[in-house]
């Protein structure tokens, strides 16, 4: 009787440190995903605590176009609009005064400066790239079937080469557009230079607002933060003079 020997090598692993060992609930490979590799996509189910970060969505999440303030006409119009709004709204309560100031800046910014449009990352990935990726994935799924033929393998290789060629061309055009960053740097336009540079190499990371109490414990709740700051300034400003 012939004995067929087969060896199976496990090459897909998930790395985690000892601190988060209990956070990994399950791990499995996903054979249907096409990542152009002899590895399979590895998927894990993880539980973790989410930080208490303030998030703003929609129109208000976009920044004001402060570059317009470099224009003397725009800067003058901004000051006049802001002073006119503040002069027509007067309030002695400190909380109401802060809300008034905030609303004045927001409304004046929307009227005079407008918002900066969000930057779409990977502008090179257009409809042509998407269609090439879809065709490649369809060919990959046909090749994954047990009864696939050599023709199916060749079709997948052809589709993959076409996708790589299209992506390479689109990326080249996209990189050429990045010469604008170099132009800004050579003209000493530092603010615009670093804004475009940071947007191209990392995504937005929301900030978490925290502070410590007298015992050194971290506070994250809004009411606790307000209470701690009020306590801090009360001790800082209301000090009896020493003779």
Helices and strands as residue ranges (DSSP letters): G 18-23, E 24-30, E 41-46, G 58-61, G 66-70, H 72-88, H 94-108, I 109-113, H 127-144, H 150-177, H 179-186, H 190-201, E 211-212, E 218-219, H 222-237
